[in-house]
Amino acid sequence: MSRIWAIVLNTFREAVRDRILHGVVGLASALLVFTLALGELSLDQQLRVVEDIGLASISFFSVVVAIFLGSSLLYKEIERKTLYVILPKPIRRWQFLVGKFGGIVLTGLVFVAIMGGIQLGVMALQRGAPMGVAFGGLAVFVVTLVVLLRKVSDPIAALVPLALVFFGAGVAFAGAVHVDVALVGRALLLDVGEIAVLTAVALFFSSFSTPFLTGGFTFGIWLVGRSAQAMADMRSELLTDEVRTALHGLARVVPNFDLFVPGHATLVAAEAGGPWVYVGTTMLYAAAYCVALLVLASAVFARRDFV
């Protein structure tokens, strides 16, 4: 277990140093703040617009992060030949792959936590929270981050608790003005589940393919998973019975990514045990797919010849 954890931390450090990831974080943050202006364009639905666009943006950028990291990090180990140094050591290939998976998911968790904190802050501002408190808290976070980067022996690992603290501050700030924090939390947890499944899909393709093809295959799986069931349920004369049957079969095999972006009503509904039951069953669904995909990826990776 310690070997896997070491690979998780090493993968996390490698991921957060990537400048492309920094650009994604900056772009996503700017878009979340911009939703304040978009909300003002609506009539009496400002908070709903900020909430819907913000959560949709976090979901989209989470997908980008998962596909980018999942399709590139394993290949980088092979391209730089660092894998040739690691594999002769007492570590199995499946442990290496699981460690990579854990590191990417951990990176995604930190990304979602930071974006979630910003989203809650933006929603609180839209609800009338004092702007001075928001910017004061952001300044404290930036100063703390700078101090940690200079003083802590492992500043990269310190990002995990710091991101969780930042999210907790956003929860407290938004809860003070009665923002539906639980709804946002459920949506963000589902984003983490989607990241996990996409990472597992990307690592499966990455175990035998190039980054470009892996990214394309993973994006295609995600696109089909978001639309296959809806297309299969379409009542159109343009779809023959054969095509509809094929779509139904595809919807059963491909991960149903539509489950991770339910509508507003699903996240607040009290029927069928409540929204947390829906989130719990969806996360179990994600865990089952991750295990199956990682087993397949490990089997393929174990047979790959690196000589």
C-alpha distance (Angstrom), angle and dihedral (degrees) to the residues before:
residue distance angle dihedral
M1 . . .
S2 3.81 . .
R3 3.82 89.5 .
I4 3.78 92.0 53.7
W5 3.81 91.2 46.8
A6 3.82 90.5 51.6
I7 3.81 89.9 54.6
V8 3.82 90.3 46.1
L9 3.81 91.5 55.7
N10 3.80 93.2 43.0
T11 3.81 90.8 50.7
F12 3.79 90.7 47.7
R13 3.81 91.5 51.4
E14 3.80 91.2 49.0
A15 3.81 92.4 48.2
V16 3.80 97.8 49.5
R17 3.80 91.3 50.3
D18 3.80 91.3 59.0
R19 3.81 110.8 111.0
I20 3.79 92.5 -150.0
L21 3.79 88.7 60.5
H22 3.81 89.1 50.7
G23 3.79 88.7 54.3
V24 3.80 91.9 50.4
V25 3.81 90.7 50.6
G26 3.80 91.4 49.7
L27 3.81 93.7 47.1
A28 3.80 93.2 46.7
S29 3.82 91.8 48.0
A30 3.80 91.9 50.2
L31 3.80 91.4 49.5
L32 3.81 92.1 50.5
V33 3.80 90.9 52.3
F34 3.81 90.3 45.7
T35 3.81 90.0 59.2
L36 3.82 86.6 76.3
A37 3.79 88.2 67.7
L38 3.81 92.4 43.4
G39 3.80 90.2 51.9
E40 3.78 91.1 57.9
L41 3.81 89.7 60.6
S42 3.81 91.5 64.9
L43 3.77 127.7 80.7
D44 3.81 113.1 -114.6
Q45 3.82 91.6 -32.7
Q46 3.79 100.2 89.2
L47 3.81 96.8 126.9
R48 3.83 92.9 45.5
V49 3.82 91.2 51.2
V50 3.81 91.9 48.9
E51 3.81 90.5 47.3
D52 3.81 97.3 46.8
I53 3.81 97.8 42.7
G54 3.80 92.3 41.9
L55 3.79 95.3 50.9
A56 3.81 91.5 43.6
S57 3.81 89.5 51.7
I58 3.81 92.5 50.4
S59 3.80 90.0 49.5
F60 3.81 92.4 50.1
F61 3.80 95.6 47.0
S62 3.80 90.3 45.4
V63 3.80 87.7 58.0
V64 3.82 89.8 49.8
V65 3.82 91.4 50.9
A66 3.81 93.4 48.0
I67 3.82 94.6 48.0
F68 3.81 94.0 44.1
L69 3.81 96.5 47.8
G70 3.80 95.4 37.8
S71 3.79 93.2 52.1
S72 3.81 97.6 43.7
L73 3.82 113.5 33.3
L74 3.81 98.5 65.0
Y75 3.80 91.8 44.7
K76 3.82 90.5 50.6
E77 3.79 89.5 57.8
I78 3.80 89.2 54.8
E79 3.81 95.6 41.2
R80 3.81 93.6 49.9
K81 3.81 89.9 43.4
T82 3.82 91.0 -128.7
L83 3.80 86.3 127.1
Y84 3.81 89.3 65.7
V85 3.80 88.4 61.0
I86 3.81 95.4 46.5
L87 3.81 101.9 45.3
P88 3.84 97.1 59.2
K89 3.81 87.7 59.2
P90 3.83 120.4 88.0
I91 3.79 94.4 -82.0
R92 3.78 127.9 109.4
R93 3.77 122.0 -129.7
W94 3.80 92.8 -119.0
Q95 3.81 89.1 54.6
F96 3.79 89.7 52.6
L97 3.81 90.8 49.9
V98 3.81 93.6 46.9
G99 3.81 89.1 48.8
K100 3.80 90.3 53.2
F101 3.79 89.6 49.1
G102 3.80 92.0 50.3
G103 3.80 92.7 48.3
I104 3.80 93.4 51.6
V105 3.81 92.7 46.2
L106 3.81 89.5 48.7
T107 3.81 88.9 52.6
G108 3.79 89.3 49.8
L109 3.81 90.6 49.5
V110 3.81 91.2 53.4
F111 3.82 90.2 47.3
V112 3.81 92.3 50.8
A113 3.83 91.9 45.8
I114 3.81 92.4 53.0
M115 3.79 93.4 43.9
G116 3.80 89.8 45.6
G117 3.79 91.2 53.4
I118 3.81 90.3 51.1
Q119 3.80 91.4 46.1
L120 3.81 92.2 51.9
G121 3.80 90.3 47.3
V122 3.80 91.7 51.1
M123 3.81 91.5 47.9
A124 3.82 90.0 49.3
L125 3.81 90.8 51.8
Q126 3.79 89.7 49.6
R127 3.80 88.0 51.7
G128 3.82 91.1 54.8
A129 3.82 103.9 -93.4
P130 3.82 115.1 157.7
M131 3.79 110.5 -87.7
G132 3.81 92.2 -149.3
V133 3.80 91.3 62.5
A134 3.80 91.0 49.7
F135 3.79 95.0 51.1
G136 3.81 91.2 41.6
G137 3.79 90.6 54.6
L138 3.81 90.9 46.9
A139 3.80 90.3 51.3
V140 3.82 90.7 51.1
F141 3.81 89.6 50.7
V142 3.82 92.7 50.5
V143 3.81 92.5 47.6
T144 3.81 91.2 47.9
L145 3.80 90.2 49.5
V146 3.81 92.1 51.4
V147 3.82 91.7 48.2
L148 3.80 91.7 49.3
L149 3.79 92.3 49.0
R150 3.81 89.0 55.5
K151 3.79 103.4 36.2
V152 3.80 108.1 31.5
S153 3.80 117.8 85.1
D154 3.82 91.3 -137.7
P155 3.83 105.8 29.3
I156 3.81 94.0 168.7
A157 3.82 92.5 59.6
A158 3.82 88.7 48.0
L159 3.82 88.5 65.3
V160 3.80 90.9 76.5
P161 3.83 98.3 62.1
L162 3.80 90.5 35.0
A163 3.83 91.4 55.3
L164 3.81 90.5 49.1
V165 3.81 90.6 49.5
F166 3.80 89.6 49.7
F167 3.80 90.1 51.7
G168 3.82 90.4 47.6
A169 3.80 89.8 52.4
G170 3.79 89.1 51.9
V171 3.81 90.1 50.9
A172 3.82 91.7 51.7
F173 3.82 92.6 45.0
A174 3.80 93.9 48.7
G175 3.80 94.4 40.7
A176 3.80 90.3 57.1
V177 3.82 90.0 65.7
H178 3.83 94.2 40.6
V179 3.80 99.6 -105.0
D180 3.81 112.2 165.2
V181 3.79 94.3 -104.7
A182 3.82 93.5 169.0
L183 3.81 92.0 59.5
V184 3.81 91.6 51.4
G185 3.81 90.4 46.6
R186 3.79 92.1 52.9
A187 3.81 91.8 49.3
L188 3.81 91.7 49.3
L189 3.80 92.3 48.4
L190 3.80 89.2 54.0
D191 3.81 88.5 50.8
V192 3.81 88.8 57.3
G193 3.81 89.3 51.3
E194 3.80 90.8 51.6
I195 3.80 90.2 49.0
A196 3.81 90.2 52.6
V197 3.81 94.2 51.3
L198 3.81 93.2 44.6
T199 3.80 90.5 48.8
A200 3.79 90.4 52.2
V201 3.81 90.5 49.2
A202 3.81 91.5 48.6
L203 3.82 93.1 48.2
F204 3.80 90.4 50.2
F205 3.81 91.4 56.2
S206 3.80 92.1 37.5
S207 3.80 90.2 57.6
F208 3.81 89.7 73.0
S209 3.81 107.8 10.5
T210 3.82 143.6 61.7
P211 3.83 124.0 -93.5
F212 3.81 93.3 -107.6
L213 3.79 94.0 51.7
T214 3.80 91.7 40.4
G215 3.80 91.2 53.4
G216 3.79 91.1 47.6
F217 3.81 94.2 47.1
T218 3.81 92.7 46.1
F219 3.79 93.0 48.0
G220 3.80 89.4 48.7
I221 3.81 91.6 51.2
W222 3.80 89.9 48.9
L223 3.82 92.0 48.6
V224 3.79 92.4 49.0
G225 3.81 91.0 44.9
R226 3.78 90.4 54.3
S227 3.81 95.3 48.9
A228 3.84 112.1 20.3
Q229 3.80 96.1 89.3
A230 3.81 92.7 45.0
M231 3.80 91.0 49.4
A232 3.80 91.7 47.4
D233 3.81 90.7 52.4
M234 3.80 93.0 49.5
R235 3.80 114.5 117.8
S236 3.77 102.1 -144.2
E237 3.77 133.5 136.1
L238 3.80 88.5 -138.2
L239 3.81 89.9 71.1
T240 3.79 112.9 74.8
D241 3.80 121.8 -150.8
E242 3.80 90.0 -104.8
V243 3.80 92.5 53.4
R244 3.80 91.7 46.1
T245 3.81 91.0 49.7
A246 3.80 90.7 49.7
L247 3.80 90.8 50.1
H248 3.81 91.6 49.9
G249 3.80 89.8 51.2
L250 3.80 91.0 47.5
A251 3.80 90.9 50.0
R252 3.83 89.9 55.3
V253 3.81 94.4 50.3
V254 3.81 102.4 38.5
P255 3.83 116.9 69.2
N256 3.78 110.1 -96.5
F257 3.80 99.7 -123.1
D258 3.78 89.5 174.8
L259 3.81 87.3 78.3
F260 3.80 90.3 67.9
V261 3.82 94.3 57.8
P262 3.81 104.4 48.8
G263 3.75 121.9 168.8
H264 3.78 124.8 -93.6
A265 3.80 91.4 -100.3
T266 3.82 92.5 57.6
L267 3.80 92.2 52.6
V268 3.81 92.9 52.8
A269 3.82 102.5 30.1
A270 3.79 118.5 120.6
E271 3.81 95.5 -156.9
A272 3.83 125.5 104.0
G273 3.78 94.4 23.4
G274 3.77 97.7 -45.7
P275 3.81 135.1 -79.0
W276 3.81 94.2 -66.6
V277 3.81 89.0 62.8
Y278 3.80 88.8 54.5
V279 3.81 90.7 49.2
G280 3.82 91.4 47.3
T281 3.80 95.1 50.5
T282 3.81 91.3 45.2
M283 3.80 91.5 51.6
L284 3.82 89.8 49.9
Y285 3.81 87.6 51.2
A286 3.82 88.7 51.7
A287 3.81 91.8 48.3
A288 3.82 91.7 51.7
Y289 3.80 91.8 51.1
C290 3.81 91.8 46.4
V291 3.81 92.1 52.5
A292 3.80 92.7 47.9
L293 3.81 93.7 47.2
L294 3.80 93.6 45.6
V295 3.80 90.7 51.1
L296 3.81 89.9 52.4
A297 3.81 92.1 44.6
S298 3.81 91.3 49.1
A299 3.80 91.2 50.5
V300 3.82 91.6 51.5
F301 3.82 93.5 42.2
A302 3.81 91.8 49.7
R303 3.81 91.1 57.1
R304 3.80 94.4 47.9
D305 3.80 115.8 110.5
F306 3.83 114.6 -137.8
V307 3.80 96.7 176.3
